[in-house]
Amino acid sequence: MIKGILFDIHGTIIDKGGKMALDSALKNAHAFINKNGRPLTFDEYYKAWLNNLRKHRKDMEELNEVGYYDWYDGILSDLGLDDYDEEFMNKLDDQFAEGFRTTTTAMPDAKLVLTELKKEFMVAAVSNSMARSTYRDLSIVGLTNLMDGIYISSEIGKRKPHPHIFNEALSGLSIRPEQAVFVGDDLFEDIFGAKQVGMKTIFINRGDPLKDFTKEEVFQKLIRGKETIKGPEEIEPDFIVEDLKTVLESISALNQ
């Protein structure tokens, strides 16, 4: 019997607005540094942000997540700043987040589907992201109160598809893997990750070109990463849907 439905967040139940929103967020952060740190060009700030991303990419490839303050410390250190504290980093993050505020929306039918599911199941979210911004996103779109648990990589220390973050969520909900369904839009992070701990899975195929991988492509990625996997069938979701409303039908079928 299914007891819990776990969702990926960004791209699955929340849309943050894509590249245009990211550009706006970076410009806000740059303006804040100019006013409160030292004068610099946007290109200088963007280079520091990008270098920080590249610096932590090795950790991300090994599925370790950088901490929130470590992330901002890396950017500010690259800019040659040393007179800052956690309050300054929080304010910088607030300005960065403002770039997404008007474009951060719930996916179509997200609130309806989560509300319906909560009548029968526990509902939770598991995300590869910075916790402070993700809690803010859930609040902006009005989904926080629909969650029985929120599990975020920057707080847990491991990214999907590492088993640890899924097991932390299952433990927090006090359910076994076979009692849970994971819903996500990424075959590698969400579907492979949840399946390897024994969860049922529903893949939302939205046609995102950044996540448009075939099972064979994900399989080859796992082989290159020296993962123990027999074949592409281990990445096969139980259901493939194109929207959240269809998730309800899939869960009913899985719960027979």
Backbone as JSON, one array per atom type, in Angstrom:
{
  "sequence": "MIKGILFDIHGTIIDKGGKMALDSALKNAHAFINKNGRPLTFDEYYKAWLNNLRKHRKDMEELNEVGYYDWYDGILSDLGLDDYDEEFMNKLDDQFAEGFRTTTTAMPDAKLVLTELKKEFMVAAVSNSMARSTYRDLSIVGLTNLMDGIYISSEIGKRKPHPHIFNEALSGLSIRPEQAVFVGDDLFEDIFGAKQVGMKTIFINRGDPLKDFTKEEVFQKLIRGKETIKGPEEIEPDFIVEDLKTVLESISALNQ",
  "N": [[0.84, -1.2, 0.0], [0.55, 2.19, -0.87], [1.88, 4.96, 0.84], [3.14, 7.41, 0.78], [3.8, 10.23, -1.33], [6.33, 11.57, -3.14], [7.87, 14.48, -4.41], [9.97, 15.94, -6.88], [11.11, 19.36, -7.03], [11.8, 21.93, -8.59], [10.93, 22.44, -11.88], [9.19, 20.4, -11.77], [7.03, 20.78, -9.87], [7.28, 23.47, -9.57], [7.97, 26.33, -11.53], [10.65, 28.33, -12.31], [11.26, 30.24, -14.19], [13.35, 30.21, -16.04], [16.17, 31.06, -18.22], [16.02, 33.88, -18.66], [15.06, 34.82, -16.24], [17.14, 34.03, -14.56], [19.21, 35.64, -15.55], [18.24, 38.15, -14.78], [18.32, 37.83, -12.0], [21.08, 37.59, -11.54], [21.93, 40.12, -12.34], [20.69, 41.7, -10.4], [22.09, 40.83, -8.11], [24.66, 41.67, -8.76], [24.28, 44.46, -8.78], [23.76, 44.88, -6.07], [26.23, 44.19, -4.89], [27.79, 46.21, -5.97], [26.76, 48.45, -4.66], [27.24, 47.88, -2.0], [29.65, 46.6, -1.63], [32.18, 46.59, -3.53], [32.95, 48.59, -6.41], [32.32, 47.07, -9.51], [32.27, 45.46, -12.72], [29.46, 43.98, -14.48], [30.29, 41.73, -15.88], [32.54, 40.97, -14.42], [31.37, 40.16, -12.0], [29.73, 38.09, -12.93], [31.68, 36.32, -13.91], [32.94, 35.56, -11.5], [30.8, 34.26, -10.25], [30.35, 32.18, -12.09], [32.84, 30.88, -12.02], [32.76, 29.93, -9.43], [30.69, 28.11, -9.62], [31.87, 26.25, -11.36], [34.01, 25.44, -9.79], [32.79, 23.99, -7.78], [31.71, 21.97, -9.2], [32.94, 19.45, -9.38], [32.42, 18.37, -6.87], [29.66, 18.23, -7.15], [29.45, 16.36, -9.19], [30.24, 14.16, -7.81], [28.12, 13.95, -6.23], [28.03, 15.39, -3.89], [26.82, 18.12, -2.02], [27.27, 21.62, -2.05], [27.39, 23.82, 0.74], [25.1, 26.43, 1.75], [26.21, 28.94, 2.78], [28.86, 28.46, 2.16], [28.76, 28.52, -0.59], [28.22, 31.27, -1.19], [30.39, 32.4, 0.06], [32.44, 31.53, -1.56], [32.0, 32.99, -3.95], [32.22, 35.69, -3.07], [34.81, 35.72, -2.04], [36.3, 35.26, -4.37], [35.88, 37.68, -5.56], [37.49, 39.28, -4.14], [36.64, 40.27, -1.75], [36.47, 40.67, 1.78], [35.31, 41.65, 4.01], [32.67, 40.75, 5.17], [29.66, 39.18, 6.4], [27.38, 36.63, 7.62], [24.91, 37.88, 7.55], [25.25, 39.76, 5.51], [25.6, 38.02, 3.34], [23.09, 36.83, 3.3], [21.51, 39.01, 2.59], [22.52, 39.52, 0.05], [21.71, 37.19, -1.2], [18.96, 37.56, -1.01], [18.59, 39.66, -2.81], [19.41, 38.44, -5.18], [17.39, 36.51, -5.36], [15.18, 38.11, -5.85], [15.17, 38.48, -8.55], [13.88, 36.3, -9.53], [11.35, 36.45, -8.52], [8.95, 37.43, -9.8], [8.65, 35.6, -11.8], [8.51, 33.12, -10.72], [6.45, 30.47, -10.44], [3.75, 28.23, -9.66], [3.55, 25.04, -11.18], [1.16, 24.19, -13.75], [-1.83, 23.0, -12.34], [-0.56, 22.12, -10.03], [-1.14, 22.84, -7.3], [-3.76, 21.89, -7.08], [-3.4, 19.11, -7.54], [-1.61, 18.34, -5.46], [-3.16, 19.0, -3.23], [-5.3, 17.22, -3.54], [-3.95, 14.77, -3.33], [-3.08, 14.87, -0.69], [-5.28, 14.18, 0.77], [-5.26, 11.5, 1.02], [-2.63, 10.55, 1.15], [0.73, 10.99, 2.54], [2.6, 13.84, 1.62], [5.55, 14.99, 0.1], [8.65, 16.79, -0.59], [11.65, 16.62, -2.51], [14.7, 17.97, -3.23], [17.37, 19.12, -5.36], [19.07, 21.7, -4.48], [19.57, 25.08, -3.15], [18.65, 25.51, 0.15], [17.53, 27.84, 1.39], [16.56, 29.45, -0.73], [14.8, 27.69, -1.91], [12.84, 27.12, 0.02], [11.75, 29.66, 0.03], [10.74, 29.79, -2.58], [8.71, 27.81, -2.51], [7.01, 29.01, -0.68], [6.28, 31.39, -2.01], [4.68, 30.43, -4.11], [2.69, 29.21, -2.73], [2.75, 26.54, -1.76], [3.9, 25.43, 0.47], [2.49, 24.67, 2.83], [1.29, 22.39, 2.01], [3.03, 20.36, 2.24], [4.33, 17.53, 3.88], [6.89, 17.05, 4.45], [10.11, 18.42, 3.67], [12.95, 18.06, 1.84], [16.17, 18.93, 1.25], [19.05, 19.28, -0.76], [21.21, 20.99, 0.01], [21.0, 21.08, 2.73], [21.11, 18.46, 3.49], [23.41, 17.43, 2.36], [23.99, 15.69, 0.3], [23.3, 15.12, -3.15], [20.53, 14.32, -5.3], [21.15, 11.78, -7.72], [21.92, 10.39, -5.36], [21.58, 7.8, -2.96], [21.3, 8.57, -0.28], [19.89, 11.02, 0.13], [17.31, 10.36, -0.66], [16.76, 8.3, 1.15], [16.85, 9.73, 3.54], [14.55, 11.26, 3.27], [12.56, 9.26, 3.2], [12.94, 8.16, 5.75], [12.29, 10.39, 7.3], [9.59, 10.57, 6.82], [8.77, 8.24, 7.86], [8.3, 5.87, 6.37], [8.53, 2.96, 4.24], [10.56, 2.17, 1.31], [9.01, 0.78, -0.65], [6.54, 1.73, -0.1], [6.3, 4.16, -1.2], [6.07, 6.69, -3.77], [7.89, 8.3, -6.29], [7.91, 11.39, -7.96], [9.09, 13.03, -10.75], [11.01, 15.13, -13.08], [13.36, 14.39, -14.26], [15.3, 11.94, -15.64], [17.73, 10.92, -14.72], [18.46, 12.13, -12.15], [16.01, 11.95, -10.68], [14.38, 9.63, -11.43], [16.15, 7.35, -11.8], [17.49, 7.68, -9.36], [15.43, 7.36, -7.37], [14.47, 4.82, -7.99], [16.65, 3.18, -7.4], [16.62, 2.96, -4.68], [14.37, 1.58, -4.26], [11.83, 2.67, -4.73], [8.63, 3.33, -6.3], [8.13, 4.98, -9.46], [7.29, 7.99, -11.25], [7.61, 9.57, -14.22], [7.67, 12.82, -15.36], [7.45, 13.99, -18.44], [8.32, 16.76, -19.84], [9.51, 17.71, -22.06], [11.79, 19.26, -21.78], [14.67, 20.65, -23.06], [17.09, 20.66, -21.7], [16.93, 18.51, -20.07], [16.3, 16.41, -21.61], [16.91, 13.5, -21.95], [17.52, 10.22, -23.18], [16.79, 6.87, -22.0], [18.95, 5.28, -22.67], [21.02, 7.16, -22.95], [21.24, 8.12, -20.33], [21.97, 5.75, -19.11], [24.53, 5.32, -20.26], [25.83, 7.51, -19.13], [25.82, 6.77, -16.45], [27.38, 4.47, -16.56], [29.84, 5.59, -17.3], [30.28, 6.95, -14.97], [30.92, 4.9, -13.36], [28.92, 3.52, -12.04], [27.1, 0.79, -10.63], [25.17, -0.91, -12.67], [22.83, -2.73, -14.53], [21.5, -2.37, -16.99], [19.68, -0.22, -19.37], [17.05, -0.67, -18.62], [16.87, -0.39, -15.88], [16.38, 2.21, -15.48], [13.89, 2.68, -16.22], [10.85, 4.26, -15.82], [7.86, 3.7, -13.8], [5.57, 4.88, -14.72], [5.0, 7.16, -17.42], [4.23, 10.49, -17.87], [2.71, 13.54, -19.1], [1.86, 15.73, -17.74], [0.9, 17.17, -14.52], [-1.7, 16.57, -13.65], [-2.29, 14.07, -14.71], [-0.76, 12.5, -13.13], [-2.28, 11.78, -10.91], [-3.97, 9.74, -11.85], [-2.04, 7.81, -12.46], [-0.97, 7.22, -9.95], [-3.2, 6.11, -8.7], [-3.39, 3.76, -10.21], [-0.98, 2.52, -9.47], [-1.49, 1.99, -6.85], [-3.24, -0.06, -6.7]],
  "CA": [[0.0, 0.0, 0.0], [1.3, 3.43, -0.94], [1.62, 5.89, 1.93], [3.74, 8.73, 0.56], [4.13, 10.68, -2.68], [7.43, 12.53, -3.05], [8.03, 15.24, -5.65], [11.01, 16.91, -7.19], [10.49, 20.69, -6.95], [11.96, 22.81, -9.75], [10.67, 21.74, -13.13], [8.14, 19.4, -11.56], [5.87, 21.48, -9.3], [7.54, 24.91, -9.62], [8.72, 26.88, -12.66], [11.31, 29.56, -11.85], [11.31, 31.27, -15.23], [14.39, 29.97, -17.03], [17.39, 31.86, -18.37], [15.77, 35.32, -18.5], [14.95, 35.09, -14.8], [18.49, 33.91, -14.01], [19.94, 36.86, -15.92], [17.73, 39.22, -13.91], [18.82, 37.57, -10.65], [22.51, 37.92, -11.52], [22.05, 41.58, -12.41], [20.34, 42.21, -9.06], [23.2, 40.54, -7.2], [25.76, 42.55, -9.15], [23.95, 45.81, -8.32], [23.9, 44.9, -4.62], [27.66, 44.23, -4.59], [28.27, 47.56, -6.32], [26.33, 49.42, -3.65], [27.63, 47.5, -0.64], [30.96, 45.96, -1.57], [33.12, 47.39, -4.29], [32.51, 48.75, -7.8], [32.8, 46.08, -10.46], [31.38, 45.3, -13.87], [28.62, 42.78, -14.45], [31.1, 40.61, -16.35], [33.39, 40.52, -13.31], [30.53, 39.39, -11.07], [29.31, 36.85, -13.6], [32.85, 35.44, -13.95], [33.11, 34.99, -10.16], [29.68, 33.32, -10.05], [30.58, 31.01, -12.94], [34.01, 30.16, -11.49], [32.31, 29.23, -8.23], [29.93, 26.95, -10.1], [32.83, 25.27, -11.89], [34.81, 24.94, -8.67], [32.02, 23.01, -7.02], [31.14, 20.95, -10.1], [33.49, 18.14, -9.04], [31.61, 17.88, -5.75], [28.34, 17.89, -7.66], [29.58, 15.11, -9.94], [30.33, 13.1, -6.8], [26.83, 14.06, -5.56], [28.12, 16.17, -2.66], [26.24, 19.44, -2.22], [27.91, 22.73, -1.36], [26.52, 24.49, 1.69], [24.6, 27.74, 1.35], [27.18, 30.0, 3.05], [30.09, 28.14, 1.41], [28.53, 28.97, -1.96], [28.4, 32.72, -1.29], [31.76, 32.7, 0.46], [33.27, 31.32, -2.74], [31.82, 34.12, -4.88], [32.75, 36.92, -2.48], [36.27, 35.58, -1.96], [36.82, 35.45, -5.72], [35.8, 39.1, -5.87], [38.46, 39.98, -3.31], [35.98, 40.86, -0.58], [36.68, 39.9, 3.02], [34.57, 42.29, 5.1], [31.26, 40.38, 5.05], [29.23, 38.18, 7.36], [26.22, 35.87, 7.15], [23.82, 38.82, 7.25], [25.53, 40.31, 4.19], [25.33, 36.97, 2.36], [21.63, 36.68, 3.22], [20.97, 40.15, 1.82], [22.91, 39.27, -1.33], [20.81, 36.14, -1.69], [17.63, 38.16, -1.17], [18.58, 40.42, -4.05], [19.44, 37.44, -6.26], [16.06, 35.88, -5.43], [14.2, 39.04, -6.4], [15.16, 38.3, -9.99], [12.97, 35.2, -9.86], [10.07, 36.57, -7.81], [7.78, 37.59, -10.67], [8.56, 34.48, -12.74], [8.37, 31.86, -9.98], [5.04, 30.1, -10.41], [3.43, 26.81, -9.55], [3.22, 24.39, -12.43], [-0.29, 23.99, -13.9], [-2.5, 21.96, -11.54], [0.25, 21.66, -8.9], [-1.86, 22.96, -6.03], [-4.91, 20.97, -7.14], [-2.93, 17.72, -7.41], [-1.07, 18.13, -4.12], [-4.3, 19.04, -2.3], [-6.03, 15.96, -3.7], [-3.13, 13.68, -2.8], [-2.99, 14.95, 0.78], [-6.46, 13.57, 1.37], [-5.03, 10.06, 1.19], [-1.22, 10.21, 1.32], [1.69, 12.02, 2.92], [3.2, 14.49, 0.45], [6.84, 15.59, 0.46], [9.46, 17.27, -1.71], [13.09, 16.33, -2.44], [15.24, 18.9, -4.23], [18.78, 19.51, -5.48], [19.02, 23.16, -4.51], [19.89, 25.79, -1.92], [17.44, 25.44, 0.97], [16.91, 29.14, 1.66], [15.8, 29.9, -1.89], [13.73, 26.74, -2.22], [11.74, 27.41, 0.96], [11.15, 30.9, -0.44], [9.95, 29.46, -3.78], [7.5, 27.1, -2.09], [6.14, 29.98, -0.02], [5.76, 32.31, -3.02], [3.61, 29.81, -4.91], [1.66, 28.71, -1.84], [2.76, 25.07, -1.65], [4.59, 24.99, 1.69], [1.58, 24.02, 3.77], [0.84, 21.11, 1.47], [4.13, 19.41, 2.38], [4.59, 16.86, 5.16], [8.33, 17.05, 4.64], [10.87, 19.06, 2.6], [14.31, 17.53, 1.98], [16.92, 19.72, 0.28], [20.43, 18.8, -0.81], [22.17, 21.83, 0.73], [20.88, 20.77, 4.15], [21.41, 17.03, 3.71], [24.81, 17.22, 2.0], [24.07, 14.85, -0.89], [22.37, 15.44, -4.22], [19.97, 13.23, -6.09], [20.46, 10.55, -7.34], [22.53, 9.65, -4.26], [20.54, 7.16, -2.13], [21.18, 9.16, 1.05], [18.85, 12.05, 0.21], [16.02, 9.66, -0.72], [16.57, 7.58, 2.41], [16.53, 10.72, 4.55], [13.14, 11.61, 3.1], [11.76, 8.11, 3.63], [13.05, 8.08, 7.2], [11.54, 11.5, 7.88], [8.16, 10.28, 6.69], [8.56, 6.94, 8.53], [7.74, 4.9, 5.44], [9.49, 2.12, 3.52], [10.62, 2.52, -0.12], [7.9, 0.21, -1.41], [5.32, 2.47, 0.24], [6.46, 5.52, -1.71], [6.17, 6.97, -5.21], [8.62, 9.55, -6.56], [7.49, 12.06, -9.19], [10.09, 14.0, -11.15], [11.15, 15.4, -14.51], [14.74, 14.11, -14.66], [15.5, 10.49, -15.61], [18.93, 10.59, -13.95], [18.37, 12.52, -10.74], [14.76, 11.56, -10.03], [13.89, 8.27, -11.69], [17.19, 6.41, -11.41], [17.76, 7.82, -7.93], [14.36, 6.78, -6.56], [14.37, 3.38, -8.26], [17.74, 2.42, -6.8], [16.31, 2.69, -3.27], [13.19, 0.71, -4.2], [10.57, 3.4, -4.84], [7.96, 3.42, -7.58], [8.48, 6.27, -10.05], [6.51, 8.59, -12.33], [8.43, 10.54, -14.94], [6.95, 13.86, -16.09], [8.23, 14.35, -19.62], [7.86, 18.07, -20.29], [10.23, 18.11, -23.25], [12.83, 20.23, -21.45], [15.88, 20.27, -23.79], [18.21, 20.46, -20.78], [16.72, 17.25, -19.37], [15.73, 15.51, -22.6], [17.82, 12.38, -22.13], [16.92, 8.9, -23.31], [17.27, 5.9, -21.01], [20.27, 4.83, -23.1], [21.98, 8.22, -22.63], [21.44, 8.1, -18.87], [22.71, 4.51, -18.84], [25.93, 5.55, -20.59], [26.34, 8.44, -18.12], [26.04, 6.0, -15.23], [28.53, 3.6, -16.8], [31.03, 6.44, -17.22], [30.46, 7.27, -13.56], [31.27, 3.64, -12.68], [27.81, 3.02, -11.26], [26.74, -0.6, -10.88], [23.85, -0.92, -13.29], [22.79, -3.81, -15.51], [21.07, -1.92, -18.3], [18.74, 0.91, -19.38], [15.76, -1.0, -17.98], [16.88, 0.05, -14.48], [16.01, 3.62, -15.47], [12.53, 2.72, -16.75], [9.84, 4.65, -14.81], [6.64, 2.91, -13.81], [4.65, 5.6, -15.6], [5.46, 8.39, -18.05], [3.1, 11.38, -18.09], [3.09, 14.84, -19.63], [1.4, 16.82, -16.86], [0.67, 16.76, -13.15], [-3.03, 16.01, -13.42], [-2.24, 12.65, -15.06], [-0.11, 11.81, -12.01], [-3.32, 11.22, -10.04], [-4.38, 8.47, -12.44], [-0.93, 6.87, -12.34], [-0.87, 6.8, -8.55], [-4.32, 5.2, -8.47], [-3.04, 2.48, -10.79], [0.09, 1.93, -8.67], [-2.0, 1.67, -5.52], [-4.22, -1.15, -6.79]],
  "C": [[0.87, 1.25, 0.0], [0.88, 4.37, 0.19], [2.15, 7.3, 1.66], [4.04, 8.99, -0.9], [5.17, 11.79, -2.55], [7.66, 13.17, -4.42], [9.38, 15.93, -5.71], [10.33, 18.29, -7.17], [10.61, 21.46, -8.27], [11.86, 22.03, -11.06], [9.56, 20.73, -13.02], [6.88, 20.05, -10.99], [6.05, 22.99, -9.3], [8.35, 25.24, -10.87], [9.32, 28.21, -12.21], [11.49, 30.61, -12.94], [12.46, 31.17, -16.21], [15.51, 30.99, -17.06], [17.14, 33.36, -18.17], [15.67, 35.7, -17.03], [16.32, 35.0, -14.14], [19.31, 35.15, -14.33], [19.53, 38.03, -15.03], [18.27, 39.07, -12.49], [20.29, 37.94, -10.53], [22.74, 39.42, -11.57], [21.7, 42.23, -11.07], [21.49, 42.03, -8.08], [24.38, 41.45, -7.49], [25.52, 43.98, -8.64], [24.13, 45.93, -6.81], [25.38, 44.98, -4.22], [28.22, 45.62, -4.87], [27.94, 48.57, -5.23], [26.93, 49.13, -2.28], [29.0, 46.84, -0.53], [32.01, 46.8, -2.24], [32.62, 47.51, -5.72], [33.12, 47.66, -8.69], [31.8, 45.97, -11.6], [30.53, 44.04, -13.7], [29.44, 41.57, -14.88], [32.01, 40.07, -15.25], [32.59, 39.7, -12.31], [30.14, 38.06, -11.68], [30.46, 35.84, -13.65], [33.07, 34.78, -12.59], [32.03, 33.96, -9.86], [29.92, 32.03, -10.83], [31.78, 30.2, -12.45], [33.63, 29.36, -10.25], [31.53, 27.97, -8.6], [30.87, 25.86, -10.6], [33.66, 24.64, -10.78], [34.1, 23.83, -7.92], [31.46, 21.89, -7.89], [31.66, 19.55, -9.78], [32.71, 17.53, -7.88], [30.24, 17.45, -6.23], [28.36, 16.58, -8.43], [29.67, 13.92, -8.98], [29.11, 13.11, -5.89], [26.93, 14.64, -4.16], [27.56, 17.56, -2.95], [26.99, 20.49, -1.42], [26.91, 23.37, -0.41], [26.18, 25.9, 1.24], [25.65, 28.83, 1.57], [28.51, 29.73, 2.35], [29.97, 28.63, -0.03], [28.8, 30.47, -2.09], [29.81, 33.13, -0.86], [32.71, 32.54, -0.72], [33.2, 32.48, -3.72], [32.5, 35.37, -4.33], [34.27, 36.88, -2.35], [36.92, 35.8, -3.33], [36.82, 36.92, -6.13], [36.76, 39.94, -5.03], [37.86, 40.66, -2.11], [36.27, 40.0, 0.66], [35.89, 40.47, 4.2], [33.07, 42.01, 4.94], [30.94, 39.3, 6.07], [27.99, 37.47, 6.81], [25.05, 36.79, 6.81], [24.0, 39.42, 5.86], [25.21, 39.27, 3.11], [23.83, 36.74, 2.21], [21.0, 37.8, 2.39], [21.31, 40.01, 0.34], [21.99, 38.23, -1.95], [19.4, 36.67, -1.9], [17.53, 38.92, -2.49], [18.61, 39.5, -5.27], [18.05, 36.84, -6.46], [15.02, 36.79, -6.03], [14.09, 38.91, -7.92], [14.2, 37.22, -10.45], [11.54, 35.43, -9.35], [8.87, 36.62, -8.75], [7.62, 36.43, -11.64], [8.4, 33.14, -12.05], [6.89, 31.54, -9.81], [4.88, 28.6, -10.17], [3.13, 26.25, -10.93], [1.69, 24.21, -12.53], [-0.79, 22.78, -13.11], [-1.7, 21.48, -10.33], [-0.53, 21.71, -7.59], [-3.05, 22.01, -5.98], [-4.47, 19.54, -6.88], [-2.41, 17.44, -6.01], [-2.19, 18.11, -3.07], [-5.08, 17.73, -2.35], [-5.25, 14.79, -3.1], [-3.08, 13.68, -1.29], [-4.21, 14.37, 1.49], [-6.22, 12.1, 1.71], [-3.6, 9.7, 1.54], [-0.45, 11.33, 2.03], [2.32, 12.56, 1.64], [4.48, 15.19, 0.88], [7.57, 16.03, -0.8], [10.93, 16.96, -1.45], [13.75, 17.11, -3.57], [16.76, 19.02, -4.18], [18.82, 21.03, -5.58], [19.54, 23.74, -3.2], [18.61, 25.94, -1.1], [16.75, 26.8, 1.13], [16.05, 29.61, 0.49], [14.63, 28.97, -2.19], [12.57, 26.9, -1.26], [11.0, 28.67, 0.52], [10.25, 30.61, -1.65], [8.64, 28.78, -3.41], [6.5, 28.05, -1.45], [5.49, 30.92, -1.04], [4.58, 31.71, -3.76], [2.54, 29.14, -4.06], [1.59, 27.2, -1.69], [3.34, 24.56, -0.34], [3.68, 24.18, 2.6], [1.02, 22.7, 3.27], [1.88, 20.01, 1.63], [4.2, 18.84, 3.8], [6.08, 16.78, 5.46], [9.01, 17.69, 3.44], [12.34, 18.7, 2.82], [15.17, 18.12, 0.86], [18.41, 19.4, 0.39], [21.4, 19.66, -0.02], [22.11, 21.61, 2.23], [21.32, 19.34, 4.44], [22.85, 16.69, 3.34], [25.02, 16.33, 0.79], [22.97, 15.24, -1.87], [21.74, 14.17, -4.79], [20.89, 13.0, -7.3], [21.09, 9.76, -6.2], [21.44, 9.06, -3.35], [20.29, 7.89, -0.81], [20.03, 10.17, 1.13], [17.45, 11.42, 0.14], [15.73, 8.94, 0.59], [16.26, 8.52, 3.56], [15.05, 11.11, 4.48], [12.23, 10.48, 3.57], [11.77, 7.98, 5.15], [12.23, 9.18, 7.87], [10.04, 11.29, 7.83], [7.77, 8.97, 7.38], [7.84, 5.94, 7.62], [8.87, 4.12, 4.77], [9.48, 2.48, 2.03], [9.44, 1.99, -0.93], [6.56, 0.88, -1.12], [5.32, 3.88, -0.35], [6.53, 5.56, -3.23], [6.92, 8.28, -5.37], [8.2, 10.08, -7.92], [8.53, 13.11, -9.55], [10.22, 14.12, -12.65], [12.55, 15.13, -15.03], [15.0, 12.61, -14.52], [16.68, 10.1, -14.73], [18.73, 10.87, -12.46], [17.16, 11.9, -10.04], [14.42, 10.08, -10.19], [14.92, 7.22, -11.3], [17.42, 6.46, -9.9], [16.72, 7.15, -7.06], [14.27, 5.27, -6.76], [15.46, 2.59, -7.54], [17.53, 2.2, -5.3], [15.02, 1.9, -3.12], [11.85, 1.39, -4.29], [9.95, 3.21, -6.22], [8.2, 4.83, -8.14], [7.5, 6.67, -11.16], [7.35, 9.69, -12.94], [7.53, 11.52, -15.69], [7.84, 14.33, -17.24], [7.69, 15.65, -20.2], [8.59, 18.54, -21.55], [11.26, 19.18, -23.01], [14.12, 19.82, -22.15], [17.09, 20.04, -22.89], [18.1, 19.12, -20.04], [16.21, 16.16, -20.31], [16.71, 14.39, -22.93], [17.02, 11.09, -22.33], [17.45, 8.0, -22.21], [18.68, 5.44, -21.38], [21.34, 5.87, -22.77], [22.26, 8.27, -21.14], [22.25, 6.87, -18.48], [24.2, 4.71, -19.11], [26.57, 6.51, -19.6], [26.68, 7.7, -16.83], [27.24, 5.07, -15.38], [29.83, 4.39, -16.71], [31.34, 6.82, -15.78], [30.74, 6.05, -12.7], [30.17, 3.18, -11.73], [27.55, 1.56, -11.61], [25.32, -0.65, -11.39], [23.86, -1.93, -14.43], [22.42, -3.32, -16.91], [20.07, -0.79, -18.2], [17.41, 0.61, -18.7], [15.7, -0.58, -16.52], [16.54, 1.54, -14.35], [14.57, 3.78, -15.94], [11.54, 3.13, -15.65], [8.63, 3.74, -14.88], [5.58, 3.54, -14.7], [5.36, 6.81, -16.19], [4.22, 9.24, -18.35], [3.62, 12.71, -18.63], [2.66, 16.01, -18.76], [1.06, 16.26, -15.49], [-0.69, 16.1, -12.93], [-3.06, 14.51, -13.71], [-1.55, 11.84, -13.97], [-1.14, 11.14, -11.11], [-3.77, 9.85, -10.55], [-3.3, 7.41, -12.27], [-0.8, 6.35, -10.93], [-2.01, 5.85, -8.2], [-4.01, 3.81, -9.01], [-1.96, 1.77, -9.97], [-0.41, 1.44, -7.32], [-3.07, 0.57, -5.54], [-3.74, -2.36, -5.99]]
}
